Each structure stands twice: as C-alpha cells, then as structure tokens.
Amino acid sequence: MRPDRLLPVVAAALLTLAAAPALRAQASDQVYAGEDVDTPPRLANPAKTARLVADSYPANLKRIGVAGQAQVQFVVDVSGKVEPGSVEVVLASTPAFASAAKNVVAKIEFTPGKSKGQVVRTRVLLPIQYK
C-alpha cells in the first residue's frame, strides 16, 4: 500500500482503538444490582446533592413542619447520570415527598459503578429524608 493511502487507514485504526473501552462499557444493556458491583455508584458532589434535596422539600409541608422520607430506585448509567424513565418511588411517607424525591433524583450526579474495572449500569436504592 502506498504511504499516502496508509495514513487514513492508520488514523481509522487508532480512532477505533481509542474508542474501544467506551464501546465495551456501553455495549452491555445489563443492569447490575448495587451489591453485584465492585464499586457502587457514589454521589459525585454530596454538598450539591444536599442542596438539591433541601430545595426540593415541598414548601407547604416544610412550612407546617411535616417531616418524611421517600425511597427511590433508579439506574445510574456509565456516565454517572440517572437514566430517564428508570426512576421509581418504592416507598414514601406522603405523595408530595414521593413526587419531590422522584424529581430531585433526576438532577443528582454520580460516579458510575464498576465491575471488574469497567464502568457499568447500576441499579441504586436511595433513601431521601425531608426534615
């Protein structure tokens, strides 16, 4: 092969190799349970998450001093984002806390879970306290 034709082939091969780890991480549609990963997802910014949760406290319940909680289950993708459509309220002390928790979870960022050194989609159960 002539040298001038070899450069595009080499460039394409290098791009393919550079993208391979990301493709492997995203190729699987499997969702791991939190206990089945070596490193579970973690809050990327706990202080920001605390502010988001505090800001999501339903104003009418906060004003009259009603405390409560919600447990929300969702999938964290390989980039650390909550997958839209995966958010499900498992338990909540009131419908208002269920709605608030479901909405706030979509805004929370995580470091993704890892299994055998690869980032993976991971199901998370997160309790949210309003007090």
Rosetta silent file (secondary structure, phi, psi, omega in degrees, C-alpha in Angstrom):
SEQUENCE: MRPDRLLPVVAAALLTLAAAPALRAQASDQVYAGEDVDTPPRLANPAKTARLVADSYPANLKRIGVAGQAQVQFVVDVSGKVEPGSVEVVLASTPAFASAAKNVVAKIEFTPGKSKGQVVRTRVLLPIQYK
SCORE:     score description
SCORE:     0.000 S_00000001
   1 L     0.000  139.105 -179.827    0.000    0.000    0.000 S_00000001
   2 L   -69.772  145.389 -178.876    1.259    3.459   -0.881 S_00000001
   3 H   -55.871  -36.112 -178.414    2.226    5.668    2.110 S_00000001
   4 H   -69.932  -20.381  177.586   -0.325    8.353    1.164 S_00000001
   5 H   -93.927  -15.827 -178.758   -3.119    5.764    1.387 S_00000001
   6 H   -75.232  -34.108 -177.214   -1.821    4.246    4.609 S_00000001
   7 H   -57.265  -48.637  178.673   -2.385    7.358    6.757 S_00000001
   8 H   -62.064  -34.956  179.611   -6.227    7.251    6.643 S_00000001
   9 H   -66.931  -45.605  178.835   -6.184    3.533    7.475 S_00000001
  10 H   -63.492  -43.393  179.605   -3.852    4.053   10.453 S_00000001
  11 H   -61.297  -42.670  178.971   -5.902    7.027   11.663 S_00000001
  12 H   -64.329  -40.450  178.862   -9.111    4.984   11.467 S_00000001
  13 H   -64.713  -42.051  178.880   -7.478    2.112   13.368 S_00000001
  14 H   -64.670  -41.008  177.770   -6.237    4.459   16.096 S_00000001
  15 H   -63.299  -39.750  178.540   -9.681    6.029   16.467 S_00000001
  16 H   -63.816  -44.275  179.257  -11.225    2.576   16.745 S_00000001
  17 H   -65.310  -39.527 -179.596   -8.737    1.547   19.440 S_00000001
  18 H   -65.807  -33.416 -177.777   -9.231    4.776   21.382 S_00000001
  19 H   -85.916  -13.114 -174.028  -13.000    4.304   21.380 S_00000001
  20 H   -56.237  -47.102  179.976  -12.908    0.593   22.275 S_00000001
  21 H   -60.301  -40.763  179.701  -13.048    0.944   26.106 S_00000001
  22 H   -66.292  -39.173  179.374  -16.033    3.274   25.908 S_00000001
  23 H   -66.238  -40.097  177.962  -17.791    0.976   23.469 S_00000001
  24 H   -63.182  -39.955 -178.075  -17.205   -2.031   25.722 S_00000001
  25 H   -66.867  -33.703 -176.501  -18.564   -0.148   28.704 S_00000001
  26 H   -95.485  -11.872 -173.759  -21.708    0.877   26.846 S_00000001
  27 H   -65.871  -32.431 -176.755  -22.225   -2.272   24.782 S_00000001
  28 L   -84.413  132.522  174.817  -23.937   -4.204   27.560 S_00000001
  29 L   -88.495   -0.531 -177.603  -27.551   -3.481   28.349 S_00000001
  30 L   -63.280  137.999  173.876  -27.136   -5.370   31.613 S_00000001
  31 E  -110.398  123.431 -179.458  -28.067   -3.507   34.773 S_00000001
  32 E   -89.876  144.784  171.215  -26.133   -4.610   37.852 S_00000001
  33 E   -75.526  151.852 -178.280  -27.572   -4.579   41.352 S_00000001
  34 H   -53.671  -36.416 -178.586  -25.633   -2.402   43.782 S_00000001
  35 H   -79.619   -8.100 -178.658  -24.359   -5.417   45.690 S_00000001
  36 H   -98.091    6.203  178.943  -23.118   -7.068   42.469 S_00000001
  37 L  -110.787  154.101  178.528  -20.552   -4.408   41.574 S_00000001
  38 L   -71.224  -39.291  179.333  -17.029   -3.992   42.912 S_00000001
  39 E  -128.627  110.218  179.960  -17.501   -0.238   43.303 S_00000001
  40 L   -72.269  158.709  174.878  -21.069    1.038   43.716 S_00000001
  41 L   -58.062  146.363  177.265  -22.113    4.418   42.327 S_00000001
  42 E  -128.893  155.514  175.632  -21.357    7.333   44.663 S_00000001
  43 E   -61.138  128.763  179.606  -22.654   10.859   44.857 S_00000001
  44 L   -69.487  -35.560 -178.022  -20.395   12.985   42.667 S_00000001
  45 L  -143.967   88.753 -176.913  -20.963   16.049   44.851 S_00000001
  46 H   -56.109  -37.483 -179.712  -22.597   15.314   48.237 S_00000001
  47 H   -65.751  -42.870  178.222  -22.888   19.021   49.154 S_00000001
  48 H   -64.703  -40.071  178.515  -24.669   19.838   45.897 S_00000001
  49 H   -62.397  -42.221  178.245  -26.949   16.833   46.383 S_00000001
  50 H   -60.683  -40.713  177.515  -27.843   18.020   49.892 S_00000001
  51 H   -65.137  -42.684  179.092  -28.767   21.449   48.469 S_00000001
  52 H   -60.463  -44.654  179.810  -30.871   19.878   45.722 S_00000001
  53 H   -65.014  -44.937  179.204  -32.757   17.745   48.246 S_00000001
  54 H   -60.154  -41.148  179.740  -33.275   20.695   50.607 S_00000001
  55 H   -70.242  -21.155 -179.101  -34.580   22.810   47.726 S_00000001
  56 H   -87.024   -7.232  179.963  -36.978   20.028   46.697 S_00000001
  57 L   -56.789  120.856  179.527  -38.690   19.923   50.132 S_00000001
  58 L   -55.343  122.249 -172.971  -42.373   20.654   49.404 S_00000001
  59 H   -57.102  -42.075 -178.382  -42.882   24.223   50.678 S_00000001
  60 H   -65.022  -36.324  178.771  -46.321   23.592   52.169 S_00000001
  61 H   -75.529  -36.537  177.809  -45.049   20.617   54.203 S_00000001
  62 H   -64.671  -42.590 -177.977  -41.906   22.428   55.276 S_00000001
  63 H   -60.210  -37.708 -178.581  -43.929   25.441   56.404 S_00000001
  64 L   -96.451    6.537  173.004  -46.105   23.343   58.741 S_00000001
  65 L    79.355   25.345  178.660  -43.182   21.217   59.962 S_00000001
  66 L   -85.891  120.816  176.130  -44.066   17.890   58.346 S_00000001
  67 L   -99.469  160.084  178.659  -41.027   15.624   58.040 S_00000001
  68 E  -176.458 -170.611 -177.861  -40.905   12.489   55.951 S_00000001
  69 E  -153.709  166.220  174.019  -38.960   10.344   53.583 S_00000001
  70 E  -146.047  145.914  172.820  -39.002    8.558   50.272 S_00000001
  71 E  -112.109  125.617 -174.989  -37.036    5.636   48.888 S_00000001
  72 E  -121.468  133.950  178.200  -36.289    5.953   45.204 S_00000001
  73 E  -112.720  140.548 -177.172  -34.887    3.287   42.895 S_00000001
  74 E  -163.003  173.074  178.808  -33.215    4.126   39.588 S_00000001
  75 E  -110.841  128.888  173.068  -30.410    3.193   37.204 S_00000001
  76 E   -94.709  124.879 -178.027  -27.124    5.103   37.080 S_00000001
  77 L   -81.535 -177.788 -174.818  -25.639    4.864   33.581 S_00000001
  78 L   -70.556  -12.064  176.458  -21.966    4.521   32.636 S_00000001
  79 L   -98.459   -2.339  178.915  -21.506    8.302   32.607 S_00000001
  80 L    94.073    5.500  179.184  -22.936    8.734   36.130 S_00000001
  81 L   -92.610  151.143  173.916  -26.297   10.147   35.052 S_00000001
  82 E   -77.495  128.160 -179.286  -29.656    8.842   36.243 S_00000001
  83 L   -70.668  123.243  177.038  -31.377    7.146   33.310 S_00000001
  84 L   -59.169  141.027  179.948  -34.626    8.936   32.464 S_00000001
  85 L    87.562  -11.227 -179.786  -37.561    6.600   32.830 S_00000001
  86 L   -94.751   -8.118 -174.151  -35.795    4.374   35.358 S_00000001
  87 L   -77.642  125.781 -179.138  -36.820    6.417   38.410 S_00000001
  88 E  -138.731  128.651  175.925  -39.368    4.660   40.607 S_00000001
  89 E   -82.359  120.077 -178.367  -40.560    5.620   44.082 S_00000001
  90 E   -87.059  -36.901 -176.730  -40.546    2.435   46.154 S_00000001
  91 E  -156.269  140.517  176.323  -41.847    3.956   49.382 S_00000001
  92 E  -153.054  145.665 -179.328  -42.843    7.427   50.555 S_00000001
  93 L   -74.468  -25.214  174.143  -44.471    8.846   53.654 S_00000001
  94 L  -147.656  156.875  175.725  -46.684   11.155   51.542 S_00000001
  95 H   -59.557  -32.449  179.580  -47.406   11.597   47.815 S_00000001
  96 H   -65.547  -40.314  176.994  -45.799   15.056   47.983 S_00000001
  97 H   -69.491  -35.209  177.023  -42.499   13.576   49.190 S_00000001
  98 H   -60.639  -47.918 -179.391  -42.753   10.868   46.509 S_00000001
  99 H   -64.238  -45.219 -179.564  -43.117   13.479   43.786 S_00000001
 100 H   -61.993  -44.875 -178.407  -40.357   15.702   45.182 S_00000001
 101 H   -65.630  -41.957  179.761  -37.925   12.794   45.542 S_00000001
 102 H   -61.767  -41.632 -179.973  -38.638   11.480   42.046 S_00000001
 103 H   -69.175  -40.435 -175.988  -37.993   14.911   40.547 S_00000001
 104 H   -72.812  -33.423 -178.551  -34.808   15.614   42.506 S_00000001
 105 H   -59.346  -35.112 -179.756  -33.190   12.240   41.776 S_00000001
 106 L   -63.376  -19.232 -178.011  -33.111   13.063   38.067 S_00000001
 107 L   -95.674  -10.956 -175.499  -30.806   16.014   38.872 S_00000001
 108 L   -80.300  137.306  178.077  -28.299   14.121   41.029 S_00000001
 109 L  -106.992  144.549 -177.194  -24.931   13.192   39.506 S_00000001
 110 E  -127.663  161.067  161.168  -22.961   10.096   40.460 S_00000001
 111 E   -87.512  135.028 -173.823  -19.639    8.478   39.804 S_00000001
 112 L   -69.412  158.461  175.343  -20.673    5.305   37.963 S_00000001
 113 E   -72.960  157.861  179.272  -20.459    1.828   39.409 S_00000001
 114 E  -131.744  141.827  173.321  -17.675   -0.513   38.335 S_00000001
 115 E  -131.681  122.542 -178.685  -17.481   -4.250   37.887 S_00000001
 116 L    54.127   38.863  176.183  -14.113   -5.854   37.125 S_00000001
 117 L    82.909   -4.891 -179.534  -12.652   -2.430   36.385 S_00000001
 118 E  -106.152  139.974  174.896  -15.308   -1.487   33.817 S_00000001
 119 E   -69.964  140.955 -176.664  -17.999    1.127   34.368 S_00000001
 120 E  -138.895  158.246  173.101  -21.450   -0.465   34.335 S_00000001
 121 E   -72.084  133.247 -173.859  -25.097    0.486   34.581 S_00000001
 122 E  -135.012  133.699  175.416  -26.131    0.028   38.205 S_00000001
 123 E   -82.197  133.682 -176.354  -29.479   -0.049   39.986 S_00000001
 124 E  -125.689  141.285  171.138  -29.487    2.142   43.095 S_00000001
 125 E  -114.569  115.607 -174.509  -31.924    2.437   46.000 S_00000001
 126 E  -118.443  119.381  173.005  -31.594    5.870   47.582 S_00000001
 127 E   -82.379  136.535  178.203  -33.415    6.975   50.748 S_00000001
 128 E  -122.435  124.419 -178.846  -34.203   10.685   50.851 S_00000001
 129 E  -102.762  133.697  172.628  -35.037   12.352   54.164 S_00000001
 130 E  -115.441  114.482  179.358  -37.046   15.543   54.469 S_00000001
 131 L  -153.625    0.000    0.000  -36.735   17.119   57.926 S_00000001
